[in-house]
Amino acid sequence: MSETTFPLRVVADDREPLVVIEVLRALRGVNVSVARLKLGDYSVDGILLVERKTLADFALSVMDGRLFSQAARLASSPVRSLVILEGKASSLAGTGVRREALQGAMITVSLIFGIPVLRSEGSEETARLILYAGNQTRAFVTGALQRPGRRPKGKLKTQLRILQGLPGVGPRRALELLKIFGSVEAVLSADEISLQKVSGIGKKTAKAIQWAISESAAKYDL
C-alpha cells in the first residue's frame, strides 16, 4: 500500500514554530494536526516521538539539567524516539557552553539512553527528517524492514535496558537501582552517596555513573 493512500499522521505540539508545521503540511504523504503533547514535539503515526531542539536550546538544556530528564522520559516511553538538533554552529555563540560538553551530552543521549540524534540546518530539513524517519519507522514496525534484534517490550524492560548502559551496571544492579529510586530519572538525579546505598554499588561504580551522566565531568578530546 502506498504512502499516498495511507499518509503519515503527524501531530505537532502547539508550542512548536509554525514554519516547521507549514513545511510538513506542504510535503506529500503527510497529514498534520496540532495539539498539546505531553511528551515530544511531534508524534508520528503513534509509533515515533520526535524532540526538536535548536542548538541554542540544546546548549541551555545541558546547562540547566533539562536535557537528561527529557531524555529519560523519552527513553522510558514504549514509543521509539528521536532527537533532531536544528541550526548552525554559529547559533551557539554567546551560550558559554563548551563544544566538549555538547559532544558529551550527545553521546549520553545516543549511547546511554539509546535515542538517535540527527542534525538539521533549518526548519525545511527538520520537516524532511521527520517524514523520512516516520516512513522508516513505519516500515520497520510493519515488517517491511528486517529487525536486527528484539527490542525490550514493556516499560520495566525499557527502563532496565537504559540503566544497563551506565558504567558497571548489569541486569541485577539495574533492577536494584530501579527498586530503590523508582524511576530512571531519579537514578540520574541521585548523588554518589545515595547511589552507594544500593546493594552492589560501591564508591568506584557510583563515581563512574556520575562521570557518565554529569555534563561538567565529561571531557572529550577533539
C-alpha positions in Angstrom: 0.0 0.0 0.0 1.4 3.4 -1.0 2.3 6.3 1.3 -0.2 8.4 -0.7 -3.1 6.1 0.3 -2.1 5.9 3.9 -0.2 9.2 4.7 1.8 9.6 7.9 -0.3 11.2 10.7 1.9 13.8 12.3 0.7 15.6 15.5 2.7 18.7 16.2 2.8 20.2 19.6 1.0 23.6 19.7 4.2 25.3 21.1 6.2 24.4 18.0 7.1 27.1 15.5 4.6 27.5 12.6 7.4 27.4 10.0 8.2 23.7 10.6 4.5 22.8 10.7 3.8 24.6 7.4 6.7 22.8 5.7 5.4 19.5 6.9 1.9 20.3 5.5 3.5 21.0 2.1 5.1 17.6 1.9 3.5 14.7 0.1 2.3 11.8 2.2 1.8 13.7 5.5 -1.4 14.7 7.3 -0.6 17.3 10.0 -2.7 18.3 13.0 -1.7 20.5 16.0 -2.4 19.7 19.7 -0.7 19.8 23.1 1.6 16.8 23.5 2.7 15.6 26.9 6.0 14.2 25.5 8.0 15.2 22.5 7.3 17.9 19.9 6.0 15.7 17.1 4.1 12.4 17.3 4.4 10.4 14.0 1.8 7.7 13.3 1.7 7.0 17.1 5.0 5.0 16.6 7.6 7.7 16.8 8.2 10.7 19.1 10.4 13.5 17.8 12.0 16.0 20.1 13.2 19.1 18.1 15.8 21.4 19.7 17.6 24.3 18.3 21.3 24.1 19.0 21.0 27.1 21.4 18.2 25.4 23.3 20.1 22.2 23.4 23.1 24.0 25.0 20.8 25.7 27.6 19.1 22.4 28.4 22.6 20.9 29.1 23.3 23.8 31.5 20.1 23.7 33.4 19.8 19.9 33.5 16.6 19.6 31.5 18.2 17.5 28.8 18.8 14.3 30.7 15.5 14.5 32.4 13.7 14.8 29.0 15.9 12.0 27.6 14.9 9.7 30.4 11.2 10.3 29.8 11.6 9.7 26.1 13.6 6.6 26.6 11.1 5.2 29.1 8.2 5.6 26.6 7.1 2.5 24.8 7.2 4.5 21.6 10.5 4.9 19.7 12.0 8.4 19.9 14.4 10.7 18.1 16.1 14.0 18.8 16.7 16.5 16.0 19.2 19.3 16.6 18.4 22.2 14.4 20.6 25.1 13.5 24.1 26.1 12.6 27.1 26.1 14.9 27.2 29.9 14.8 24.0 30.0 16.8 25.9 28.7 19.8 27.9 31.9 20.1 27.3 33.5 23.5 25.8 30.4 25.2 29.0 29.8 27.1 28.8 26.0 26.7 31.9 24.2 25.7 31.9 22.1 22.5 33.2 19.2 24.5 30.2 19.4 26.8 27.8 19.4 23.9 29.5 16.4 22.4 29.4 14.6 25.7 25.7 15.3 26.0 25.0 14.0 22.5 27.0 10.8 23.3 25.0 10.3 26.5 21.6 10.8 24.8 22.5 8.4 21.9 24.6 5.7 23.7 23.3 5.7 27.3 19.6 6.5 26.5 19.6 4.8 23.1 17.9 7.8 21.4 19.3 8.7 17.9 20.4 12.3 17.5 20.2 13.8 14.0 21.4 17.2 12.8 19.4 19.6 10.7 20.4 23.0 9.3 16.9 24.5 9.4 13.2 24.0 9.5 12.8 22.6 6.0 15.4 19.9 6.7 13.8 19.2 10.0 10.4 18.6 8.4 12.0 16.2 5.8 13.8 14.3 8.5 10.5 13.8 10.4 9.0 12.5 7.2 11.9 10.1 6.4 12.2 8.9 10.0 8.4 8.3 10.1 8.4 6.3 6.9 11.4 4.2 8.0 9.9 3.5 11.4 6.6 2.5 9.8 8.4 0.1 7.5 10.3 -1.3 10.5 7.2 -1.8 12.6 5.2 -3.4 9.8 8.0 -5.7 9.0 9.0 -4.2 5.7 12.5 -3.8 7.1 14.3 -6.7 8.8 14.7 -6.3 12.5 18.3 -6.7 13.7 17.2 -7.9 17.1 14.5 -7.9 19.7 13.7 -4.6 21.4 12.6 -4.9 25.0 8.9 -4.7 25.4 7.1 -3.0 28.3 8.2 -0.1 30.4 10.2 -2.1 33.0 12.3 -3.8 30.4 13.0 -0.5 28.7 14.0 1.1 32.0 16.3 -1.7 32.8 17.9 -1.5 29.3 18.6 2.2 29.9 20.2 1.6 33.3 22.4 -1.2 32.0 24.0 1.4 29.7 25.6 3.0 32.8 29.1 2.0 33.8 29.3 -1.0 36.0 25.6 -1.7 35.9 24.4 -5.1 34.8 20.9 -6.6 35.0 21.0 -7.2 38.8 22.3 -3.7 39.7 19.8 -2.1 37.2 17.0 -3.9 39.0 18.2 -2.8 42.4 18.6 0.8 41.2 15.0 0.8 39.9 13.7 -0.7 43.1 15.5 1.9 45.3 14.9 5.0 43.2 11.7 4.1 41.4 12.5 5.6 38.1 15.3 6.2 35.6 15.0 9.9 36.1 15.5 9.6 39.9 18.6 7.4 39.3 20.2 10.0 37.1 19.4 12.7 39.7 21.0 10.8 42.6 24.3 11.8 44.1 27.2 9.5 44.7 26.3 8.9 48.4 22.8 7.9 47.5 24.0 5.6 44.8 26.3 3.8 47.2 23.3 2.8 49.3 22.2 0.4 46.6 23.4 -3.2 47.0 26.3 -4.0 44.8 27.3 -0.4 44.0 30.4 0.9 45.7 32.2 4.2 45.6 34.0 3.3 42.4 30.9 2.4 40.5 28.9 5.4 41.9 31.7 7.7 40.8 31.7 6.1 37.3 28.0 6.6 37.0 28.2 10.2 38.0 31.0 10.7 35.5 28.9 9.3 32.7 25.8 11.4 33.3 27.4 14.6 34.5 27.9 17.3 31.9 30.6 19.1 33.9 32.7 16.0 34.2 32.5 14.9 30.6 35.6 15.9 28.6 36.4 14.7 25.1 39.5 15.4 23.0 38.8 16.7 19.5 
